Structure formats: C-alpha cells, structure tokens
Amino acid sequence: MRTTLTLDEDVADRTRALAQKLRKPFKAVVNEALRLGLEQVEKPTKQQRYKTQPHAMGLHRGYSLDNIQELIAQVEGEDFR
C-alpha cells in the first residue's frame, strides 16, 4: 500500500541513520518500527495493585475511641474544642 506519512524531523533523521547502519531500505526500517510499536500499543498495560502496609498505632492507656470529641480534648487539651 502506498501512502503519504509525515514524520517529525528527529524521527526521520533517526530512521535514516538506522537504515544506513543496518544497510536496509528506509521503508523496511519504518515498517519494522511500526510493527514493533503497534505490538506495544495493543498489549494491555500491566498495572500493579496499590497496596498499603498496615501499621498498628495502638492506643495509650486511659484513652477510648468510644467518644472521639473526648479523645481529642484529652490529647489536644480543652482549648481545642
């Protein structure tokens, strides 16, 4: 298939240099690069699950989580309210 493709100058320069280095036609290098690139685009990206590490904070003696306002007052002082 014949088509017109506009390449950025840096891409064209790299492709020409690679074609010269490999002693392959420009067209062959472009087709090979496109094939490899399309394979990468078609692959689903592997996403790692986000994990958090639990950390036991503990609660000091004399404090209770039953009444949060009271706990804040004990920790921050009465002026916090």
C-alpha positions in Angstrom: 0.0 0.0 0.0 1.3 3.4 -0.9 0.5 6.3 1.5 2.0 9.6 2.5 3.3 9.8 6.0 4.7 13.0 7.6 7.5 12.3 10.1 8.9 14.7 12.6 12.4 15.7 11.6 14.1 13.9 14.5 12.2 10.7 13.8 13.1 10.9 10.1 16.8 11.5 11.0 16.9 8.6 13.3 15.2 6.3 10.8 17.6 7.3 8.0 20.6 6.8 10.3 19.3 3.4 11.4 18.5 2.3 7.8 22.1 3.3 6.8 23.6 1.5 9.7 21.6 -1.7 9.1 22.0 -1.4 5.3 18.3 -1.7 4.9 15.9 0.4 2.9 14.2 3.3 4.7 10.8 1.7 4.0 11.8 -1.6 5.7 13.0 0.2 8.8 9.8 2.2 9.1 7.6 -0.9 8.6 9.6 -2.8 11.2 9.4 0.1 13.7 5.7 0.4 13.2 5.1 -3.3 13.7 7.0 -3.3 16.9 5.3 -0.1 18.1 1.8 -1.4 17.2 2.5 -4.6 19.2 3.3 -2.5 22.3 0.2 -0.4 21.8 -2.0 -3.4 21.5 -0.7 -5.1 24.7 -2.7 -4.2 27.8 -0.6 -2.4 30.3 0.3 -4.3 33.4 -0.9 -2.4 36.4 0.3 -3.3 39.8 -2.3 -3.2 42.6 -1.8 -0.4 45.1 -1.0 -1.8 48.5 -0.7 -0.1 51.8 1.2 -1.6 54.7 -0.9 -1.5 57.9 0.7 -0.1 60.9 -0.5 -0.8 64.4 -0.7 2.6 66.0 -2.0 1.4 69.3 -3.9 3.5 71.8 -2.4 4.6 75.1 -4.0 3.5 78.4 -6.7 5.8 79.6 -7.9 6.7 76.1 -11.0 5.4 74.5 -12.3 5.5 70.9 -15.9 5.5 72.0 -16.1 9.3 72.2 -13.9 11.0 69.6 -14.6 14.5 71.0 -13.4 13.5 74.4 -10.4 11.8 73.0 -9.4 14.9 71.0 -9.9 17.0 74.1 -7.7 14.7 76.1 -4.9 14.7 73.5 -5.1 18.3 72.3 -6.3 19.9 75.5 -9.6 21.6 76.4 -8.8 24.7 74.3 -9.1 22.6 71.2 -12.9 22.5 71.4 
